[in-house]
């Protein structure tokens, strides 16, 4: 299933390439994002800041997973995706889709995790008891990568588990009904999962193991090449929204973000408390897109290859990071 999905959206990538520039020239673009994933850019989305800065119509379409974002960008239906997980990006790039990372959207080690059904009474000291359980995992996502790394850490043989591909919302429902022993996901769905179970490792514990969790803004390389100025303007608006939230965290902005993400105020506040939004200078540093990101992506790809989720990894992922638009945004 995983490999078939990869192949299906790669097939449309070449056909989509020539259409990417034409879409922008038509005076509008389509951008993918997630509901139940509250971020400051949603306030800018609501007040028309992107349209004003870019001088064009921005159509927004929501997705359930980052793999679906890859498929939409491959088909040419979407020109940019905000907060695509690094693992689905890596899957697409490893399969031959010519995508590029243009910024770090959010870092969130505590807002992406796996939750074990309470009735099982399994924690990090008894994780080996997961053998035989059915697990809901959105394949090819950050949650999938975290799941694989945690199972490796605990020595749980993947062949002893029945892994079912479910979007986070579906996994949360399955966990609540007792249909699965563990579910993995993020955002509002993760919050609902926690009502019926417990995590094995905290965000800090995962980071100690080198399990980073961050999302990116991504786009087809052809679109970035033809529309670098448009991408830079988009990133500048996003950065300004992040800076405003960091400075004010106003109730008005919180309410707008909650409304745009389809969440209530308290759930939105709780999610935002687990997020960090690196500024442009930080993103361009060696710790992030200036160096470490490509190395991290290689590690993600190698884990997926070892688990049989993808056929092969690229020799290097440096070519999948394009700093040009972000550097231009820094000068605006």
LOVEXKE-756475 format. One record per residue (C-alpha): residue in one letter; residue number from 0; x, y, z; chain. Coordinates in steps of 0.02 Angstrom, whole numbers, padded with zeros to 5 digits. Layout:
[A NUM [X Y Z] A] ...
//
This chain:
[X 0 [00000 00000 00000] A] [X 1 [00138 00119 00050] A] [X 2 [00240 00091 -00108] A] [X 3 [00088 00095 -00222] A] [X 4 [00038 00262 -00150] A] [X 5 [00212 00330 -00182] A] [X 6 [00211 00271 -00362] A] [X 7 [00038 00338 -00397] A] [X 8 [00078 00517 -00354] A] [X 9 [00251 00514 -00432] A] [X 10 [00171 00468 -00597] A] [X 11 [00085 00635 -00612] A] [X 12 [00234 00741 -00560] A] [X 13 [00310 00765 -00733] A] [X 14 [00143 00814 -00810] A] [X 15 [00115 00939 -00672] A] [X 16 [00282 01027 -00694] A] [X 17 [00235 01132 -00845] A] [X 18 [00072 01183 -00764] A] [X 19 [00148 01254 -00604] A] [X 20 [00209 01416 -00682] A] [X 21 [00048 01441 -00779] A] [X 22 [-00056 01429 -00621] A] [X 23 [00039 01570 -00537] A] [X 24 [00031 01676 -00695] A] [X 25 [-00157 01656 -00694] A] [X 26 [-00164 01761 -00537] A] [X 27 [-00202 01625 -00410] A] [X 28 [-00122 01480 -00321] A] [X 29 [-00185 01339 -00211] A] [X 30 [-00105 01303 -00043] A] [X 31 [-00129 01147 00064] A] [X 32 [-00142 01147 00253] A] [X 33 [-00212 01047 00399] A] [X 34 [-00368 01075 00501] A] [X 35 [-00353 01044 00690] A] [X 36 [-00173 01105 00675] A] [X 37 [-00173 01282 00747] A] [X 38 [-00033 01394 00686] A] [X 39 [-00009 01584 00675] A] [X 40 [-00014 01584 00484] A] [X 41 [-00201 01547 00498] A] [X 42 [-00228 01723 00565] A] [X 43 [-00142 01792 00410] A] [X 44 [-00248 01675 00304] A] [X 45 [-00406 01744 00385] A] [X 46 [-00367 01928 00362] A] [X 47 [-00308 01916 00182] A] [X 48 [-00126 01957 00217] A] [X 49 [-00063 01830 00091] A] [X 50 [-00171 01898 -00050] A] [X 51 [-00118 02075 -00010] A] [X 52 [00068 02036 -00007] A] [X 53 [00068 01921 -00158] A] [X 54 [-00057 02016 -00264] A] [X 55 [-00155 01860 -00309] A] [X 56 [-00294 01747 -00251] A] [X 57 [-00242 01609 -00130] A] [X 58 [-00356 01458 -00126] A] [X 59 [-00338 01351 00030] A] [X 60 [-00376 01164 00036] A] [X 61 [-00362 01055 00191] A] [X 62 [-00286 00880 00198] A] [X 63 [-00284 00736 00321] A] [X 64 [-00103 00683 00293] A] [X 65 [00060 00745 00219] A] [X 66 [00059 00602 00094] A] [X 67 [-00103 00671 00022] A] [X 68 [-00017 00840 00007] A] [X 69 [00122 00759 -00095] A] [X 70 [-00005 00681 -00211] A] [X 71 [-00094 00847 -00237] A] [X 72 [00069 00936 -00277] A] [X 73 [00118 00797 -00397] A] [X 74 [-00045 00816 -00492] A] [X 75 [-00028 01004 -00502] A] [X 76 [-00185 01035 -00399] A] [X 77 [-00084 01117 -00259] A] [X 78 [00066 01232 -00278] A] [X 79 [00124 01243 -00097] A] [X 80 [00090 01148 00065] A] [X 81 [00107 01222 00238] A] [X 82 [00161 01108 00380] A] [X 83 [00196 00951 00280] A] [X 84 [00284 00826 00392] A] [X 85 [00465 00787 00353] A] [X 86 [00434 00599 00335] A] [X 87 [00300 00615 00198] A] [X 88 [00412 00741 00112] A] [X 89 [00557 00618 00121] A] [X 90 [00448 00477 00053] A] [X 91 [00398 00583 -00097] A] [X 92 [00575 00645 -00131] A] [X 93 [00646 00470 -00112] A] [X 94 [00520 00406 -00239] A] [X 95 [00574 00535 -00368] A] [X 96 [00451 00677 -00342] A] [X 97 [00544 00841 -00366] A] [X 98 [00488 00932 -00209] A] [X 99 [00584 01063 -00111] A] [X 100 [00578 01125 00068] A] [X 101 [00567 01314 00078] A] [X 102 [00547 01342 00265] A] [X 103 [00524 01260 00436] A] [X 104 [00340 01279 00477] A] [X 105 [00337 01215 00656] A] [X 106 [00431 01105 00780] A] [X 107 [00324 00998 00895] A] [X 108 [00398 00849 00984] A] [X 109 [00253 00844 01109] A] [X 110 [00115 00859 00979] A] [X 111 [00150 00703 00877] A] [X 112 [00149 00536 00966] A] [X 113 [00078 00362 00990] A] [X 114 [-00052 00323 01124] A] [X 115 [-00081 00151 01202] A] [X 116 [-00258 00098 01250] A] [X 117 [-00280 00124 01439] A] [X 118 [-00353 -00049 01467] A] [X 119 [-00189 -00128 01412] A] [X 120 [-00095 -00044 01555] A] [X 121 [00065 -00037 01451] A] [X 122 [00197 00097 01478] A] [X 123 [00379 00121 01431] A] [X 124 [00432 -00012 01556] A] [X 125 [00317 -00144 01479] A] [X 126 [00316 -00094 01296] A] [X 127 [00362 -00272 01244] A] [X 128 [00183 -00319 01288] A] [X 129 [00126 -00227 01131] A] [X 130 [00164 -00385 01031] A] [X 131 [00005 -00450 00950] A] [X 132 [-00083 -00282 00953] A] [X 133 [-00163 -00189 00808] A] [X 134 [-00092 -00014 00785] A] [X 135 [-00169 00131 00688] A] [X 136 [-00030 00228 00600] A] [X 137 [-00044 00360 00462] A] [X 138 [00089 00285 00347] A] [X 139 [00227 00395 00277] A] [X 140 [00201 00534 00405] A] [X 141 [00298 00604 00552] A] [X 142 [00191 00494 00664] A] [X 143 [00244 00341 00563] A] [X 144 [00428 00386 00581] A] [X 145 [00407 00414 00768] A] [X 146 [00316 00248 00784] A] [X 147 [00456 00154 00695] A] [X 148 [00591 00236 00800] A] [X 149 [00498 00203 00963] A] [X 150 [00467 00020 00920] A] [X 151 [00651 00002 00877] A] [X 152 [00699 00084 01042] A] [X 153 [00587 -00033 01141] A] [X 154 [00639 -00187 01040] A] [X 155 [00463 -00223 00980] A] [X 156 [00467 -00329 00822] A] [X 157 [00361 -00245 00688] A] [X 158 [00309 -00416 00623] A] [X 159 [00223 -00447 00791] A] [X 160 [00106 -00300 00760] A] [X 161 [-00039 -00276 00641] A] [X 162 [-00012 -00101 00571] A] [X 163 [-00165 -00020 00494] A] [X 164 [-00150 00137 00388] A] [X 165 [-00269 00265 00467] A] [X 166 [-00274 00454 00467] A] [X 167 [-00258 00523 00645] A] [X 168 [-00444 00561 00663] A] [X 169 [-00486 00383 00611] A] [X 170 [-00355 00314 00730] A] [X 171 [-00426 00415 00874] A] [X 172 [-00600 00344 00839] A] [X 173 [-00533 00167 00828] A] [X 174 [-00439 00187 00992] A] [X 175 [-00594 00255 01080] A] [X 176 [-00695 00105 01021] A] [X 177 [-00561 -00020 01073] A] [X 178 [-00532 -00076 00894] A] [X 179 [-00344 -00045 00906] A] [X 180 [-00220 -00062 01048] A] [X 181 [-00120 00090 00999] A] [X 182 [-00145 00238 00883] A] [X 183 [-00023 00370 00820] A] [X 184 [-00059 00546 00764] A] [X 185 [-00052 00731 00801] A] [X 186 [-00152 00887 00841] A] [X 187 [-00333 00875 00893] A] [X 188 [-00338 00691 00853] A] [X 189 [-00191 00659 00971] A] [X 190 [-00281 00754 01108] A] [X 191 [-00432 00641 01085] A] [X 192 [-00321 00486 01087] A] [X 193 [-00251 00538 01256] A] [X 194 [-00427 00531 01328] A] [X 195 [-00419 00341 01304] A] [X 196 [-00237 00301 01335] A] [X 197 [-00060 00353 01376] A] [X 198 [00098 00393 01279] A] [X 199 [00252 00284 01295] A] [X 200 [00378 00427 01284] A] [X 201 [00362 00614 01311] A] [X 202 [00422 00739 01183] A] [X 203 [00580 00772 01283] A] [X 204 [00615 00585 01297] A] [X 205 [00594 00566 01109] A] [X 206 [00713 00711 01075] A] [X 207 [00844 00627 01186] A] [X 208 [00834 00479 01066] A] [X 209 [00856 00595 00916] A] [X 210 [00673 00583 00864] A] [X 211 [00644 00761 00803] A] [X 212 [00471 00812 00746] A] [X 213 [00451 00962 00632] A] [X 214 [00352 01012 00479] A] [X 215 [00401 01112 00327] A] [X 216 [00326 01220 00193] A] [X 217 [00354 01126 00030] A] [X 218 [00324 01153 -00154] A] [X 219 [00366 01074 -00322] A] [X 220 [00541 01126 -00375] A] [X 221 [00472 01186 -00542] A] [X 222 [00352 01305 -00455] A] [X 223 [00488 01375 -00342] A] [X 224 [00605 01399 -00491] A] [X 225 [00474 01495 -00590] A] [X 226 [00397 01590 -00444] A] [X 227 [00533 01623 -00317] A] [X 228 [00470 01798 -00280] A] [X 229 [00295 01734 -00245] A] [X 230 [00361 01599 -00129] A] [X 231 [00470 01727 -00038] A] [X 232 [00320 01842 -00011] A] [X 233 [00220 01696 00057] A] [X 234 [00358 01650 00179] A] [X 235 [00374 01832 00235] A] [X 236 [00189 01840 00280] A] [X 237 [00206 01676 00376] A] [X 238 [00359 01739 00469] A] [X 239 [00270 01901 00515] A] [X 240 [00122 01804 00584] A] [X 241 [00239 01694 00686] A] [X 242 [00327 01849 00754] A] [X 243 [00162 01931 00800] A] [X 244 [00105 01777 00895] A] [X 245 [00272 01763 00985] A] [X 246 [00260 01945 01039] A] [X 247 [00076 01963 01083] A] [X 248 [-00013 01795 01098] A] [X 249 [-00169 01902 01096] A] [X 250 [-00342 01835 01131] A] [X 251 [-00400 01904 00964] A] [X 252 [-00265 01810 00869] A] [X 253 [-00298 01652 00970] A] [X 254 [-00483 01661 00929] A] [X 255 [-00447 01680 00743] A] [X 256 [-00325 01535 00742] A] [X 257 [-00451 01427 00835] A] [X 258 [-00590 01468 00714] A] [X 259 [-00481 01437 00560] A] [X 260 [-00417 01271 00628] A] [X 261 [-00589 01208 00679] A] [X 262 [-00546 01192 00863] A] [X 263 [-00608 01269 01024] A] [X 264 [-00507 01403 01113] A] [X 265 [-00435 01295 01251] A] [X 266 [-00384 01153 01135] A] [X 267 [-00302 01282 01021] A] [X 268 [-00208 01360 01166] A] [X 269 [-00151 01189 01227] A] [X 270 [-00086 01141 01055] A] [X 271 [00005 01306 01029] A] [X 272 [00093 01282 01195] A] [X 273 [00176 01126 01123] A] [X 274 [00230 01215 00962] A] [X 275 [00382 01321 00922] A] [X 276 [00400 01426 00765] A] [X 277 [00583 01461 00722] A] [X 278 [00615 01634 00650] A] [X 279 [00697 01654 00480] A] [X 280 [00872 01678 00550] A] [X 281 [00856 01518 00652] A] [X 282 [00787 01422 00503] A] [X 283 [00935 01474 00395] A] [X 284 [01061 01418 00527] A] [X 285 [01160 01256 00520] A] [X 286 [01048 01184 00656] A] [X 287 [00902 01186 00534] A] [X 288 [00891 01211 00346] A] [X 289 [01070 01272 00332] A] [X 290 [01138 01099 00368] A] [X 291 [01056 00982 00493] A] [X 292 [00890 00961 00401] A] [X 293 [00966 00867 00254] A] [X 294 [01062 00752 00372] A] [X 295 [00905 00720 00473] A] [X 296 [00805 00680 00316] A] [X 297 [00936 00553 00265] A] [X 298 [00913 00470 00434] A] [X 299 [00725 00466 00413] A] [X 300 [00742 00390 00239] A] [X 301 [00862 00256 00300] A] [X 302 [00740 00206 00438] A] [X 303 [00600 00190 00309] A] [X 304 [00710 00086 00195] A] [X 305 [00757 -00029 00338] A] [X 306 [00574 -00052 00386] A] [X 307 [00527 -00091 00205] A] [X 308 [00416 00063 00190] A] [X 309 [00511 00131 00039] A] [X 310 [00626 00046 -00086] A] [X 311 [00777 00160 -00074] A] [X 312 [00843 00325 -00008] A] [X 313 [00931 00465 -00099] A] [X 314 [01118 00477 -00074] A] [X 315 [01092 00653 -00005] A] [X 316 [00943 00764 00030] A] [X 317 [01037 00929 00016] A] [X 318 [00960 00960 -00154] A] [X 319 [00785 00953 -00081] A] [X 320 [00814 01110 00024] A] [X 321 [00801 01278 -00066] A] [X 322 [00856 01423 00043] A] [X 323 [00832 01555 -00094] A] [X 324 [00653 01610 -00056] A] [X 325 [00684 01614 00132] A] [X 326 [00843 01716 00109] A] [X 327 [00743 01837 -00001] A] [X 328 [00605 01845 00131] A] [X 329 [00737 01893 00260] A] [X 330 [00776 02049 00158] A] [X 331 [00595 02105 00142] A] 
//
